[in-house]
Amino acid sequence: MTDANHENSREFDIIVYGATGYTGRLVAEHFVREYGNSDHGPKWAMAGRSEDKLTAVREEIGAPSTTRMIVADADDPASLEAMCRRTRVVLSTVGPYQLYGNALVESCVKTGTDYADLCGEPAWMAEKIVQHHEAARASGARICFSSGFDSIPFDLGVLMLQKEAAARHGSPAPRVKGRVRTMKGTFSGGTAASLGATMKAAMKDPKVISALRDPFALTPGFEGPEQPSGMVPHYEEDTGKWAAPFVMAPINTKNVHRTNFLRGHPYGKDFRYDEMVLTSPGDAGKAAANAMVELMKNPFGAKPPKPGEGPTQEERENGFYDVLFIGEWPDGKQIRYAVKGKFDPGYGSTSRMLGETGMALLQSKAEDGVGTPGSFLGEELVERLREHAHLTFEIEE
């Protein structure tokens, strides 16, 4: 690592970029709640396009009046580079990233600044890996995509299951199933906008479609075995429920494979993985599973949420999720691992996960480049999420 980013010479530890937006404000609230009155907390600042709006958000969330504000704009690359030179980590909530993220990622790579975001746009991520991975390794930057509900619970859930698999059975599970047992929450306007931007890009560029379909789109130079599609509803004996397609599987599965790739294939080069949603047993479960196939065609309905819109505080706090991971071996052995989160997954939990990814990057000595929360941070981040973000990671006996 060649840059001052990984020393203490910069003015700030973390800058929350997009702090006046719906999700960015929640990330800023996380720092106020967890570290606002601590002498041992990070030196953090809020960034956005409008100083007046930043001032208003700072007051509304109860941030200390000494919390610094930085004016930076995705349309002004010089302002982004100036911001990056002042901090060790930038946390970006300004998406869709394929529309607003290019200059910021480039600035972070150039200045050796760590970066984490909430990106669920695999074609854009694949492009950034090709463009910036080697340059980021040279500058000392770590570019960490998908640091929210997509894809941290899934990326780290598989990582922790495989740790238990090696300890208990002496080898990684060559087949893992990710199954969402329950989830209560809403999609963000940013998620809807990202999907919309991806669909528009796919209409113009066939490479986008191939990246969406390819499980190994984020592992350039490596292609593993054929993967389970996860798109066909079916009854599963081992869970006793019907399984249906999961709208976030196309991004999560790619990140799981990239983590395996960057860590040197600890899950094996023959690793197979898919994600689905569990409904219920019987005919009702079958009907619900088939309905989810139709939902996949238009997950946001006739009136998708707009960027900046989101649920009330009560709705966020009443949300939750429970994801089961099942590791399987050819001889019939199984291992089960669960990741559960309090709060609405798309906002309340996501904002905490992004904040703690930033904190973990401050402390991590991981290799630089374009990676994932699992490849860069692994168990370091698991511990932070347990302590500061109300996530549980545990084996199920």
Disulfide bonds with the S-S distance in Angstrom:
none
